[in-house]
């Protein structure tokens, strides 16, 4: 017993020291107390070696310079993700950028992760540079090879890379076969051929790392039918995998409820594990490296959280909670340590990006990807979404990984104010709201009184169609109101923002699979909703969408509606106007590609008292590619000026 007393005293003395190491936090973090011990709280840090070579340093919450992996492990990160490109270098050995992430990079990052008790997720892109839904380019060394040859090459390449990792002592816990493989992999576009490649990749993983999980990875979970289709095709082709992984960026990828439904359904129906392989959120709209950011002022994207540290922490917490709720196995934050290089100007930064590959792409990538990287090479487009500030110091939001299990119960405070957007008819009275929504630190909303700066209502009405910005103060913060002065629109639910009450009537002439109002801000002209159409089978996209208006004052009117889409093949699209059931005008329209809106205009519509006016759009597509699709928005029936 006497030998136990010193030991007990030692243990007791250690408790306060251990408690002192727990990171105190100022942010509100809602606990998930029953989160599984082996839940992957991961981060992709693929660019770290290039950044460190360019002079980036990392600092803990107290401002002490530390090794990045020390800081991550201390804050609860237990898994590291690293992308692997086959050969991200030109013929002279110059790196393409984005971290120059070949297998040598993965080995070094993997060794550092393993030394800090973290597992490694190996993300094979099977490309020499970035792979995503829009781009799945063939590695240079595989150019001109038939599918059967690529199958052998991919298995050999995967096995060789994993062997290097294993011989280096890297603790590989998961291997990802392709990156965001919605529309292809390694230059293959048919799912049958993609499945062959995935299958031999899986064989290599089982041979070299038999205990590692095998993941497949897709993006755009807001397109639920597509996700169910991927899962079905994987099963039909007997692809051996363990984890169905998804990207989830809340700006573009729909709601968390949708994500839970889609991944939960796949997990249940196919007996697979599910997880989020990529997510991130901005804590500021500022740019730190003189190279524009994906998320900044304006932009056609959703903003479910404020761009604040608390908003960033709430996003990460909620994504983790969503995966926990459906039995998911983890969440990986994408490139949380990709901060600006210390050049101090665009010219100095550019030299570092070129030399070390520390930007998203260098000019040398032009030989491989001339249409994208070759034109738009530069720095980091997500430095404002990192979990470190622009100088490399850990942000408060990094503590989420450590504190998620017990939470951080601090008083709920105002974090930001929602912007106010109004559309006011030029003939109507201009009245601004008395309150605005304050976004609280727990992401709830509370109405707070607002006092607007003086504005000239008559001048705004006399100024015609125009948007005005009015500032104010609410809860000690600056409030903003965007007032769009518009002409009176005689159509109901003109931008499809309201619940469908039958104002718009669709006549499905060809058996189109999908015709409905869709909520997706990135695909809308105004607001967050639009009318959506899609059909995979050739020749089935044919429909009309129209609205009838009665009681119009006699006069002359004009009508326009916006449409965009793609994969239409041969199309016959036009807008039309009927008066008392007789077509009086039509004008042709078209769909070409994503976010290219056509807005055909019909003018000189003569209306007499008592006339019934019907306006609409006719769409017919033969279909090509993955199926004809499109969006319709912003229908306007105005009196002529």
Number of C-alpha atoms within 10 A of each C-alpha: 5 6 7 9 10 11 11 11 10 11 11 11 11 12 10 10 10 9 9 10 9 13 15 12 18 14 24 22 26 21 17 18 11 10 18 14 8 10 18 22 22 27 26 24 21 27 26 25 21 25 25 15 15 22 15 21 19 23 19 20 19 8 11 11 14 13 13 21 21 16 19 26 17 18 20 18 26 23 28 28 29 28 27 30 23 21 20 26 22 15 8 7 10 18 26 35 30 28 26 30 28 22 22 14 20 26 24 15 23 27 20 19 25 20 15 17 15 26 23 30 28 26 24 22 26 27 25 27 30 23 22 20 15 11 20 26 22 23 19 13 12 16 12 10 12 10 17 11 11 21 21 13 18 19 19 14 16 22 22 15 21 22 18 15 24 16 9 13 14 24 20 25 18 22 27 28 26 28 29 25 24 21 19 22 29 25 20 19 14 11 18 14 20 23 22 18 26 26 21 22 29 25 18 22 24 16 12 17 21 13 12 17 19 26 28 26 23 23 24 19 25 20 14 15 10 15 21 17 11 20 19 15 15 21 14 11 15 12 20 19 22 18 22 25 27 25 24 27 22 20 20 18 20 20 19 20 9 15 25 21 16 18 28 19 15 20 20 11 12 13 11 19 22 25 29 28 29 22 22 26 30 25 24 20 17 16 19 23 26 18 21 16 19 16 23 16 10 7 11 18 17 17 16 15 23 23 21 18 22 24 27 24 29 25 24 24 22 15 24 26 21 20 23 20 13 19 19 26 20 23 30 27 26 25 23 27 29 32 32 30 29 19 18 12 13 14 11 12 23 24 16 23 31 22 18 24 32 36 32 23 29 29 22 24 23 18 14 20 19 13 10 13 22 18 14 14 23 26 30 25 22 27 30 29 28 26 29 24 22 22 15 23 22 26 18 20 26 24 26 28 22 19 22 22 17 14 18 18 13 14 10 13 14 18 19 23 23 17 13 17 15 16 13 19 17 20 12 12 11 17 9 15 12 12 15 23 20 24 20 19 25 20 21 11 16 13 15 13 14 21 17 19 10 9 12 8 12 11 9 18 19 11 12 14 14 12 17 13 12 16 16 15 16 20 16 9 14 15 23 19 19 15 19 19 23 17 20 15 15 18 19 18 18 20 23 25 18 11 9 12 9 10 16 19 14 17 15 16 13 14 15 22 14 14 20 15 20 17 19 21 20 18 25 27 19 16 18 18 23 26 22 22 22 23 22 18 16 17 21 21 28 21 21 17 18 19 20 19 16 13 13 16 12 13 13 15 18 17 25 23 23 23 29 23 23 23 22 27 18 13 19 16 19 17 25 21 24 17 19 15 12 11 13 12 15 18 14 15 22 22 25 16 14 14 17 13 21 18 20 18 17 18 15 13 19 14 18 14 11 12 17 17 22 18 25 22 25 19 22 23 26 18 23 17 11 15 20 27 24 23 26 26 26 22 25 21 22 17 20 13 7
